[in-house]
Amino acid sequence: MKKILIIEDNIEIRENTAELLELSNYKVIVASNGNSGFYLAKNDSPDLILCDLMMPETDGREFLKLAKEDSVVCDIPLIFFSAGSLFPDVIKELVKASTGYLQKPFSEEELLTTIKNGLDKRIINTPVIHNA
């Protein structure tokens, strides 16, 4: 069973996303900010990280910086998601530095497809973008 780490400050989005993934036979661990998410990523070795971009304290960009500098976390596929309107060049920058980007709100199908493609990234090494 693949393990997904969700880093999301909004409890409703975090719980709903976790439930959707659990119903799709993923093991899910959750964190409410980038610092606790980094700790979980380093210690629990998830197969994929789904990380909100805009959070108080340690946001998604800071999490990316921490992840890229850590030999344990740097190879874990990372998909950002955000409700904010990001400029196309910012999205391109994030996709280039990570595995992909998912725009909130997203459908169950978009989430599951993005997760599957992100997990496949270890094999094909291609960024995944939905609703960008």
N, C-alpha and C positions, 0 to 999 in steps of 0.2 A: 504494500500500500504506500503510495507516494505521500510525502509530507509537505504541506504548504504552510509557510509563515505569512500571516496577514499583519501588516503594520498600518494601523488606521486609528486616528484619534476619535472619530465619531463612533460611539458605542453601537448605535443602531446599524450603521453600515457595516461595521466590523462583525457584529453578530449575524446579520442577514447573509453576508458573504460567506462567513464560516459555515453557516447552516447549509447553504447551497452546495458548498464544496463537500461537506460531510455526507450529504445525501447522494453525492456523486462518487462516493467511496474514496475520498481523500482523507488523510489524517490532517487535522488543522491545529496549528498553534497560533496564538494571537499576542500582539503587543499594541500598546496605545501610543507609543512614540518611537522615534528612531533609536534612541539610546537603549531602551529595553529590547527593541527589535534586533539591534546589533548583538546584544548579549545572547538572545535566543538563537540567532543565526549561528553564532560562533560555538555555542554549546550543544545545540540540538540538531545541527546539520540538516536543515530542510532541503528538499529537492528543488524548491522554487520559492522565491520571495515575491509577494504582492505588496507593494509599498505605496501609500498615499504620498503625494508630492508635497502638499501644503498641510503642515502640522505645526502646532506650537512646540517649543523646545527644539528638539532635533528634527528638522524636516527631511524630506526625501533626498534633497541634494546633499545634505550633510551626511545622511545615511550612506549614500552612494560613495562619498569620499572615504568614509570609514571602511566600507566594504572593499573598495578597490585597494586599500592599503593593507588588508589582512589576508594572509595566505590561505586561511580556512574558508573565508566568506567570499573571496573574489571570484571564484568559479561557479558560484550558485546563480542560476538564472534569476534575473531581477526584472520584474514588470512594474512600472509605475502606473498609478491611476490617479485621476484628479477631476474634480468638478470645476476647477478654475479654467478660464479661457486662456490658453497658452498660445503664444505666437508660434507659427509654423517652424521658425528657426530654433526656438527653444525645444519644441517637440523633437525635431531632428537631432539636436544635441543630446537630448535624453536617450533617444532610441539608439544613437551611436554608442553611448556610454553604457547602456543597459541592454536588456533583451527586448523591451517593447514598451508600449504605452496603451492604456485603456481609458477612454473618456467616460466619466460618470455623467448621468446615470447610464448603466450598461445593462443589457438583457442577460438572462441566465445563459443563453446560447453564446453570446459574445464572451462572457466570462469563461465558460468552459472551453471554448475554442482557443482563447488566448492562453489559458493555462496549459492545455494540451500542446499547443505550438511552442510555448515557452519551455515545457519539459523536453520537447523534441529538439530544442535549440542546442542541447549538449551534443546532439548528433549532427544537425545540419548547420548550426552556427549562423542563423539568419534572424534579424530583428523582426518582431511581430507588432503591427499597428492596427488598432481597431478604433473607428470613430475619430481619427485624428484630422 
